[in-house]
């Protein structure tokens, strides 16, 4: 049997921490579209957080919908309600496993700080949803930790997210066909930056972020955070270089803002 020869790299799927997506995610898992389900969850996270400012056209909306997964699974539309009910029953069976995973997730080490009230209360849950579907979705950890720690000022949740990722990489590294250690050290790097931030050691925090932004898969959001720190410290030349780097990525999210910052910084530098 192939299953006896090769280890499947994905650990058991866990129930979505967001109730409205339980059936949708479970459909992807049962239908063998787990990576696709994680991609859909990721896009929905970005739409929720409002970061990408992408136009969600009708085709994109369809690909984010329950109907699209029904189509992939070859389900007839008239059987949708019955299938929906069957999936709810299946979700009930794995609910206890989901609760155990949530408890395990929340038992990771936390910093003793108070997180502020925020405008995106479910961001943490959206991040967890993605990595419960695909625990090796490296960018989701890095992006989520950056957003939670600096933009939302919720370092506890950022630390939990990174600790969970570190645990997953350690636990399943032998089953992963690609190099799991490539993003693994980056988790520690981000974790260190957050800890330095909460200790008030902004020099060390900045040094950690300076290493982070040299990495290919560093989110532009983290680059923008460091650029803002530079501007605040009146290190305008360094801030300008970062905004130019961001602009060169052609990330539509940051095109307008990077142009504004470049213009402002050039004026400050008289160039």
Secondary structure, 3 states (H helix, E strand, C coil): CHHHHCCCCCCCCCCCCCHHHHHHHHHHHHCCCHHHHHHHHHHHHHHHHCCCCCCCCHHHHHHCCHHHHHHHCCCCHHHHHHHHHHHHHHHHHHHHHHHHHHHHHHCCCCCCCCCCCCCCCCHHHHHHHHHHHCCCCHHHHHHHHHHHHHHCCCHHHHHHHHHHHHHHHHHHHHHCCCCCHHHHHHHHHHHHHHHHHHHCCHHHHHHHHHHHCCCCCCCHHHHHHHHHHHHHCCCHHHHHHHHHHHHHCCCCCCHHHHHHHHHHHHHHCCC
